[in-house]
Amino acid sequence: MLDTYDQWSGLIPILCGIYGLLLAYRVVPRKPKDPEKMDLWHRKFGKPMKIASPFFIIFGILELLGVL
C-alpha cells in the first residue's frame, strides 16, 4: 500500500494546483451561494492563488517523475 502512495503522491499537489487555478480564475463555483463573499475572497486571495497554484502543479509533476 505504501508503495502505491509513493508512486502516486504527486497527484495530490497537481490536483490542488488545478483546483486553485480554477478558483482563482472564477471557474468554480459556478453559482456561489454568497456572491459578495466570493468577490471579497477573490480580491484578497485571487492574485496569490494565480501565482502559487502553478508551483503546486510543477512540484507535483516533479514528484511524479521522481526528481524530488
C-alpha positions in Angstrom: 0.0 0.0 0.0 2.8 2.4 0.9 4.4 1.7 -2.5 1.3 2.8 -4.3 1.3 6.0 -2.2 4.9 6.8 -3.1 4.2 6.2 -6.7 1.2 8.4 -7.0 1.8 11.0 -4.2 2.5 13.7 -6.8 -1.2 13.7 -7.9 -2.2 15.5 -4.7 -0.3 18.8 -5.3 -1.3 18.6 -9.0 -5.0 18.4 -8.2 -4.7 21.1 -5.6 -2.9 23.3 -8.0 -5.5 22.8 -10.7 -8.4 23.4 -8.3 -6.6 26.6 -7.0 -6.3 27.9 -10.6 -10.0 27.2 -11.2 -10.8 29.1 -8.0 -8.5 32.0 -8.9 -10.0 32.4 -12.4 -13.6 32.1 -11.1 -14.4 28.9 -12.9 -15.6 27.2 -9.7 -18.1 27.5 -8.1 -20.3 28.4 -11.0 -23.2 29.8 -8.8 -21.8 30.8 -5.4 -24.3 31.0 -2.5 -22.9 34.3 -1.4 -21.5 36.3 -4.4 -20.3 39.2 -2.2 -18.3 36.9 0.0 -16.8 35.2 -3.1 -15.9 38.5 -4.6 -14.2 39.5 -1.4 -12.3 36.2 -1.4 -11.1 36.9 -5.0 -9.9 40.4 -4.2 -7.9 39.1 -1.2 -6.6 35.7 -2.5 -7.1 35.7 -6.2 -3.7 37.0 -7.2 -1.7 34.9 -4.7 -3.6 31.8 -5.9 -2.7 32.6 -9.5 0.9 32.7 -8.6 1.1 29.8 -6.1 -1.0 27.2 -8.0 1.4 26.7 -10.9 4.1 26.0 -8.4 2.0 23.3 -6.8 1.5 21.7 -10.2 5.2 21.8 -11.0 6.0 20.3 -7.6 3.6 17.5 -8.2 5.0 16.8 -11.7 8.5 16.7 -10.3 7.4 14.4 -7.5 5.7 12.0 -10.0 8.8 12.0 -12.2 10.9 11.1 -9.1 13.1 14.2 -9.2 12.1 15.1 -5.6 
